[in-house]
Amino acid sequence: MFRDFSVQSLFMGLLIAFVGFASSFAVVLHGLTGVGASDAQAASGLMALSISMGVCAIVISAVTRLPVSIAWSTPGAALLASAGAVEGGFSAAVGAFLVCGLLVVIAGLWKPLGRMVSSIPPALANAMLAGVLLSLCFAPAKAIAFNPLLGLPIVLAWALVGSVNRLYAVPAALLAFVVVIALGVEMPAGALGGLSAALVPKAEFVAPAFNAAATVSIALPLFIVTMASQNIPGIAVLKVNDYHPAPGPLFATTGFFSMLSAPFGGHAVNLAAITAAMCAGADSHPDRARRYWSAINAGIAYIAFGLLAGAVTTFVGLAPPVLIEAVAGLALIGAFSSSAMAAFTEAETREAAAITFLVTASGVSLANVSGAFWGLVAGGLMLALARLAKRRA
C-alpha cells in the first residue's frame, strides 16, 4: 500500500482538506449554534466532525483502495441553521444527530430503507434543500448593508477570485474575512490570550436527550438531506470516474462515524461530492489504482484541522455574526443554484417542488416541527394529488 503513495496525491489531499474545511466550516458553526450549541460546544462539534471524517476517509480508502472522499454534511448544517432551537435544547439536537446516524447505518445495511430514501422524488428533495439554503444566501447582502467596509471586501474577494477559479472563491472570501476582522474589528482585551488557550483542543461531551419534536424537526430532514444531497451524489461521482463500490457498506460506515461524533456535537459525516471529483479525477494521480492516497492524505489533514477547531471558533467569535454568516452564504450559493435548478427542471413536478420550496423557505414551525419537514410533506401531498388526477383523467 505504501508503494502507492505519491507526492502528487499528497498535494491533492492537502488541497481537498483545505477546500473542504475552509469552504464550509462557517456553515457548520452557524448550524450548531442555531440549534442551541454554546461556542465551546460548537468548537467541540467542529473538532469531532473533522476528526471523524478524517478517520473515516482513511479507513474506507485504505480498506477498499478506492478514492472515497468524506465530508461533513454542509446542507445538513444549513438545515440546522434554519430549524432553530428545539424543545430540550442542544441535548435534544444531539439526540437527533444520533438518530440520524443510526438511520444512515440502517439505510446502508437494510435495503428497503435505502430504496425508500432513493424513491423520494429528486425534485422535492432539491426543493427542500433550496428552501433551507435560501435564508443563508441572503447573508452576504445583509453583511454589506450592516457595514459596507466589513462586508464588501468579503463579497468582492469571492467574486473576483471566483471569476478566475471557482475552487478558490470561498477560501478567498475566508481570507478576506480574516483580514477584515484583524484590521477592522476592535479586539477585546485578552483576545489573543484566548486564541492561544484555544489551541488546546477540548471535547465537550453532551448527554443526548430524545424527544419526538427533535426527531421530526432535525433527525428526519437531516437524514433525507444527507442521503439525497451527499451520499447518493457521492456514489454517482465515483461511478462517473469508473469506480463501482457497493453503496450500502459505505453509507453504513459514514453513519457509524456520525454516531461517534454526535455526543461531542457533530451532526453528520457522509460521502463527499465535490471533493470526491477531486479525489477520483486524473489530477489526483495518472494511475487510477493509486488515487486512493489522495483521500487518505485528505483524512490526515482533516484530523489536523480538527485539532485547531477551538482556535478557529474563538477567532470567528470575535466577529459580528453577520460576517461569518456572509461567508457561509457565499459558500452555499452554488449549492442553492444547482438544487433550485434541479427542483424546477421537470414540468410534471414543478408545482409540487414550488410548494416544497416555499413552505421550507418560510421557516414556519408547526407542533415544534421545522418547515423543512412540512415542506416535504406539503410537496409530497401535492405531487400525489396531481398524479391521482392524471390517472383519473
C-alpha positions as CSV (number, residue, x, y, z in Angstrom):
1,M,0.0,0.0,0.0
2,F,2.8,2.5,0.9
3,R,4.3,1.9,-2.5
4,D,1.2,3.6,-4.0
5,F,1.9,6.9,-2.1
6,S,2.9,9.8,-4.3
7,V,3.8,13.5,-3.8
8,Q,1.0,14.4,-6.3
9,S,-1.6,12.6,-4.1
10,L,-0.2,14.3,-1.1
11,F,-0.7,17.8,-2.5
12,M,-4.1,16.9,-3.8
13,G,-5.1,15.5,-0.4
14,L,-4.0,18.8,1.3
15,L,-5.9,20.8,-1.3
16,I,-9.0,18.7,-0.8
17,A,-8.9,19.1,3.0
18,F,-8.3,22.8,2.8
19,V,-11.1,23.4,0.3
20,G,-13.5,21.1,2.3
21,F,-12.7,22.7,5.6
22,A,-12.3,26.3,4.7
23,S,-15.3,26.4,2.3
24,S,-17.9,25.3,4.8
25,F,-16.7,25.3,8.5
26,A,-18.6,28.6,8.9
27,V,-21.8,26.9,7.8
28,V,-21.2,24.1,10.4
29,L,-20.6,26.6,13.2
30,H,-23.7,28.6,12.3
31,G,-25.8,25.5,12.2
32,L,-24.6,24.1,15.5
33,T,-25.1,27.4,17.3
34,G,-28.5,27.7,15.6
35,V,-29.8,24.6,17.4
36,G,-28.5,25.8,20.8
37,A,-24.8,24.9,21.0
38,S,-22.6,27.2,23.0
39,D,-19.3,28.4,21.5
40,A,-17.4,25.7,23.3
41,Q,-19.9,23.0,22.2
42,A,-19.8,24.3,18.6
43,A,-16.0,24.1,18.6
44,S,-16.2,20.6,20.0
45,G,-18.7,19.6,17.3
46,L,-16.4,21.1,14.6
47,M,-13.4,19.2,16.0
48,A,-15.4,15.9,16.3
49,L,-16.7,16.2,12.7
50,S,-13.2,16.9,11.3
51,I,-11.6,14.0,13.2
52,S,-14.5,11.6,12.4
53,M,-14.5,12.3,8.7
54,G,-10.7,12.2,8.6
55,V,-10.5,8.8,10.3
56,C,-13.5,7.6,8.2
57,A,-11.8,8.6,4.9
58,I,-8.6,6.9,6.0
59,V,-10.3,3.6,7.0
60,I,-12.6,3.4,3.9
61,S,-10.0,4.3,1.4
62,A,-7.3,2.1,2.9
63,V,-9.7,-0.9,3.0
64,T,-11.3,-0.5,-0.4
65,R,-8.3,1.0,-2.2
66,L,-10.8,3.5,-3.7
67,P,-10.6,7.3,-3.6
68,V,-13.6,7.8,-1.3
69,S,-13.7,11.4,-0.1
70,I,-15.6,12.1,3.1
71,A,-17.1,15.4,4.2
72,W,-19.4,16.8,6.9
73,S,-23.0,17.4,5.8
74,T,-22.9,21.0,4.7
75,P,-26.6,21.0,3.6
76,G,-27.4,19.4,6.9
77,A,-25.6,22.2,8.8
78,A,-27.6,24.7,6.7
79,L,-30.8,22.8,7.7
80,L,-29.8,23.2,11.4
81,A,-29.4,26.9,11.0
82,S,-32.9,27.2,9.6
83,A,-34.5,24.8,12.0
84,G,-33.6,26.8,15.1
85,A,-33.5,25.7,18.7
86,V,-35.8,22.7,19.6
87,E,-37.5,21.6,22.8
88,G,-34.8,20.2,25.1
89,G,-32.1,22.5,23.8
90,F,-28.8,21.2,22.3
91,S,-29.0,17.9,24.2
92,A,-32.2,17.1,22.2
93,A,-30.4,18.2,19.0
94,V,-27.5,15.8,19.8
95,G,-30.1,13.0,20.4
96,A,-31.4,13.8,16.9
97,F,-27.9,13.6,15.5
98,L,-27.6,10.1,16.9
99,V,-30.9,9.1,15.4
100,C,-29.9,10.4,12.0
101,G,-26.6,8.5,12.2
102,L,-28.5,5.3,13.1
103,L,-30.9,5.8,10.2
104,V,-27.9,6.2,7.8
105,V,-26.5,2.9,9.2
106,I,-29.8,1.2,8.7
107,A,-30.2,2.6,5.2
108,G,-26.8,1.1,4.3
109,L,-27.5,-2.3,5.9
110,W,-31.3,-2.7,5.3
111,K,-32.0,-2.3,1.6
112,P,-35.8,-1.4,1.9
113,L,-34.9,1.8,3.8
114,G,-32.3,2.7,1.3
115,R,-34.7,2.1,-1.5
116,M,-37.3,4.3,0.3
117,V,-34.9,7.2,0.5
118,S,-34.0,6.7,-3.2
119,S,-37.7,6.8,-4.0
120,I,-38.2,10.4,-2.7
121,P,-38.6,12.4,-5.9
122,P,-35.4,14.3,-6.5
123,A,-37.3,17.4,-7.4
124,L,-38.8,17.6,-3.9
125,A,-35.5,16.8,-2.1
126,N,-33.8,19.5,-4.1
127,A,-36.6,22.0,-3.5
128,M,-36.4,21.3,0.3
129,L,-32.6,21.9,0.1
130,A,-33.1,25.1,-1.9
131,G,-35.6,26.4,0.7
132,V,-33.3,25.6,3.5
133,L,-30.4,27.4,1.9
134,L,-32.3,30.5,0.8
135,S,-32.2,32.5,4.0
136,L,-28.4,31.9,4.4
137,C,-27.8,33.0,0.9
138,F,-29.3,36.4,1.8
139,A,-26.5,36.9,4.4
140,P,-23.8,38.4,2.0
141,A,-26.2,41.3,1.1
142,K,-27.2,41.7,4.7
143,A,-23.5,41.9,5.7
144,I,-22.9,44.7,3.2
145,A,-26.0,46.6,4.5
146,F,-24.7,46.1,8.1
147,N,-21.3,47.6,7.3
148,P,-20.0,48.1,3.7
149,L,-16.4,48.4,4.9
150,L,-16.6,45.0,6.5
151,G,-19.0,43.1,4.2
152,L,-18.0,44.4,0.8
153,P,-14.3,43.1,0.8
154,I,-15.6,39.6,1.6
155,V,-18.0,39.6,-1.3
156,L,-15.6,41.2,-3.7
157,A,-12.9,38.7,-2.9
158,W,-15.3,35.8,-3.5
159,A,-16.5,37.3,-6.8
160,L,-13.1,38.3,-8.2
161,V,-11.3,35.1,-7.4
162,G,-14.3,33.1,-8.4
163,S,-14.3,34.6,-11.8
164,V,-10.8,33.1,-12.3
165,N,-11.2,29.8,-10.4
166,R,-14.4,28.8,-8.6
167,L,-12.5,26.3,-6.5
168,Y,-10.7,29.1,-4.6
169,A,-13.6,31.6,-4.4
170,V,-14.7,30.6,-0.9
171,P,-11.2,30.3,0.5
172,A,-10.6,33.8,-0.8
173,A,-13.7,35.1,0.9
174,L,-12.5,33.4,4.1
175,L,-9.1,35.1,3.8
176,A,-10.8,38.4,3.3
177,F,-12.9,37.7,6.4
178,V,-9.7,37.1,8.4
179,V,-8.1,40.4,7.1
180,V,-11.3,42.3,7.8
181,I,-11.6,41.0,11.4
182,A,-7.9,41.6,12.1
183,L,-7.9,45.2,10.7
184,G,-11.5,46.4,11.0
185,V,-12.8,44.9,14.3
186,E,-11.6,46.1,17.6
187,M,-10.3,43.2,19.6
188,P,-11.4,42.9,23.2
189,A,-8.8,42.8,26.0
190,G,-7.3,39.3,26.3
191,A,-8.5,38.2,22.8
192,L,-5.0,36.9,21.8
193,G,-4.7,35.1,25.1
194,G,-8.0,33.4,24.4
195,L,-6.8,32.3,20.9
196,S,-3.6,30.8,22.5
197,A,-5.6,28.9,25.1
198,A,-8.0,27.6,22.4
199,L,-5.1,25.9,20.6
200,V,-5.5,23.1,23.2
201,P,-8.4,21.0,21.8
202,K,-11.3,20.5,24.2
203,A,-14.0,17.9,23.6
204,E,-17.3,18.8,25.2
205,F,-19.5,15.8,25.9
206,V,-23.2,16.4,25.5
207,A,-25.6,13.9,27.0
208,P,-28.2,13.2,24.4
209,A,-31.9,13.7,25.0
210,F,-34.6,12.2,22.8
211,N,-38.0,13.6,22.0
212,A,-40.4,13.4,19.1
213,A,-40.1,17.1,18.2
214,A,-36.3,17.0,17.7
215,T,-36.6,13.7,15.8
216,V,-39.1,15.0,13.3
217,S,-37.6,18.5,13.1
218,I,-34.0,17.6,12.9
219,A,-33.2,13.9,12.6
220,L,-35.6,13.0,9.7
221,P,-34.8,16.1,7.5
222,L,-31.1,15.8,8.3
223,F,-31.2,12.1,7.2
224,I,-33.0,12.9,4.0
225,V,-30.8,15.9,3.1
226,T,-27.6,13.9,3.9
227,M,-28.6,10.9,1.9
228,A,-30.1,12.8,-1.1
229,S,-27.6,15.7,-1.3
230,Q,-24.4,14.0,-0.2
231,N,-24.3,10.2,0.0
232,I,-26.2,9.4,-3.3
233,P,-24.4,12.0,-5.4
234,G,-21.1,10.9,-3.8
235,I,-21.6,7.4,-5.2
236,A,-22.6,8.9,-8.6
237,V,-19.4,10.8,-8.8
238,L,-17.4,7.7,-8.1
239,K,-19.3,5.8,-10.8
240,V,-18.7,8.6,-13.3
241,N,-15.0,8.1,-12.7
242,D,-15.3,4.3,-13.3
243,Y,-15.2,3.3,-9.6
244,H,-18.0,1.0,-8.5
245,P,-18.1,0.4,-4.8
246,A,-21.0,-1.3,-3.0
247,P,-23.0,1.7,-1.7
248,G,-24.5,0.1,1.4
249,P,-21.3,-0.5,3.4
250,L,-20.1,3.0,2.6
251,F,-23.3,4.5,3.8
252,A,-23.3,2.4,7.0
253,T,-19.7,3.3,7.7
254,T,-20.4,7.1,7.5
255,G,-23.5,6.6,9.7
256,F,-21.3,4.8,12.3
257,F,-18.8,7.7,12.3
258,S,-21.6,10.2,12.5
259,M,-22.8,8.4,15.7
260,L,-19.3,8.5,17.1
261,S,-19.1,12.3,16.7
262,A,-22.7,13.1,17.8
263,P,-22.1,13.1,21.6
264,F,-19.4,15.7,21.1
265,G,-21.6,18.0,19.0
266,G,-21.1,16.7,15.4
267,H,-24.2,16.5,13.3
268,A,-23.3,14.2,10.4
269,V,-20.5,12.9,8.2
270,N,-21.1,11.5,4.7
271,L,-19.7,10.8,1.3
272,A,-18.4,13.9,-0.4
273,A,-19.5,15.0,-3.8
274,I,-17.3,18.0,-4.9
275,T,-14.1,16.8,-3.3
276,A,-14.9,13.3,-4.5
277,A,-14.4,14.5,-8.0
278,M,-11.0,15.9,-7.0
279,C,-10.0,12.6,-5.4
280,A,-11.2,10.4,-8.3
281,G,-10.0,12.6,-11.1
282,A,-6.8,12.5,-13.2
283,D,-5.3,15.4,-11.2
284,S,-5.1,13.1,-8.2
285,H,-2.8,10.7,-10.0
286,P,-2.4,9.4,-13.6
287,D,-2.7,5.9,-12.3
288,R,-6.3,5.2,-11.2
289,A,-5.2,2.5,-8.8
290,R,-3.1,4.9,-6.8
291,R,-5.6,7.8,-6.4
292,Y,-7.0,6.5,-3.1
293,W,-4.0,8.0,-1.4
294,S,-5.4,11.5,-2.0
295,A,-8.4,10.6,0.2
296,I,-6.1,9.1,2.9
297,N,-3.9,12.3,2.8
298,A,-7.0,14.5,3.0
299,G,-8.2,12.4,6.0
300,I,-4.9,13.1,7.8
301,A,-5.2,16.8,7.1
302,Y,-8.8,16.9,8.3
303,I,-7.7,15.4,11.6
304,A,-5.0,18.2,11.9
305,F,-7.6,20.9,11.1
306,G,-10.0,19.4,13.7
307,L,-7.4,19.8,16.4
308,L,-7.3,23.5,15.6
309,A,-11.1,23.9,15.7
310,G,-11.0,25.7,19.1
311,A,-8.8,28.4,17.9
312,V,-10.9,28.8,14.7
313,T,-14.1,29.1,16.6
314,T,-12.6,31.6,19.1
315,F,-11.4,33.8,16.3
316,V,-14.7,33.6,14.5
317,G,-16.4,34.6,17.8
318,L,-14.6,37.9,17.7
319,A,-16.5,39.0,14.5
320,P,-20.1,40.3,14.2
321,P,-22.2,37.2,13.4
322,V,-23.5,38.6,10.1
323,L,-20.0,38.4,8.7
324,I,-19.5,34.7,9.3
325,E,-23.0,34.2,8.0
326,A,-21.9,36.0,4.9
327,V,-19.0,33.6,4.3
328,A,-21.4,30.7,4.9
329,G,-23.9,32.2,2.5
330,L,-21.3,32.6,-0.2
331,A,-20.2,29.0,0.3
332,L,-23.8,27.9,-0.3
333,I,-24.7,29.9,-3.4
334,G,-23.5,27.2,-5.7
335,A,-25.5,24.5,-3.8
336,F,-28.6,26.7,-3.9
337,S,-28.4,27.4,-7.6
338,S,-27.9,23.8,-8.5
339,S,-30.6,22.5,-6.2
340,A,-33.1,25.1,-7.4
341,M,-32.4,24.3,-11.0
342,A,-32.8,20.5,-10.3
343,A,-36.0,21.2,-8.4
344,F,-37.8,23.1,-11.2
345,T,-36.4,21.3,-14.3
346,E,-39.3,18.8,-14.8
347,A,-42.7,20.3,-15.6
348,E,-44.6,17.4,-14.0
349,T,-43.1,18.0,-10.6
350,R,-42.6,21.8,-10.8
351,E,-45.7,22.9,-8.8
352,A,-45.1,20.4,-6.0
353,A,-41.4,21.4,-5.9
354,A,-42.5,25.1,-5.7
355,I,-44.8,24.3,-2.7
356,T,-42.0,22.3,-1.0
357,F,-39.6,25.2,-1.6
358,L,-42.0,27.9,-0.4
359,V,-43.1,26.1,2.8
360,T,-39.5,25.2,3.7
361,A,-38.2,28.7,2.9
362,S,-41.0,30.3,5.0
363,G,-39.4,28.9,8.2
364,V,-42.8,28.0,9.6
365,S,-42.7,25.7,12.7
366,L,-45.9,23.7,13.4
367,A,-46.1,21.5,16.5
368,N,-42.5,22.3,17.2
369,V,-41.6,20.7,13.8
370,S,-39.5,22.7,11.4
371,G,-40.5,23.9,8.0
372,A,-38.2,21.6,6.1
373,F,-40.3,18.6,7.2
374,W,-43.6,20.3,6.4
375,G,-42.3,21.5,3.1
376,L,-41.5,17.9,2.1
377,V,-44.9,16.7,3.3
378,A,-46.8,19.5,1.5
379,G,-45.0,18.9,-1.8
380,G,-45.4,15.2,-1.5
381,L,-49.2,15.5,-1.0
382,M,-49.4,17.9,-3.9
383,L,-47.5,15.5,-6.1
384,A,-49.7,12.6,-5.1
385,L,-52.9,14.6,-5.8
386,A,-51.6,15.6,-9.2
387,R,-50.7,12.1,-10.2
388,L,-54.0,10.8,-8.9
389,A,-55.9,13.4,-11.0
390,K,-53.8,12.4,-14.0
391,R,-54.8,8.8,-13.7
392,R,-58.4,9.6,-13.4
393,A,-58.3,11.9,-16.5
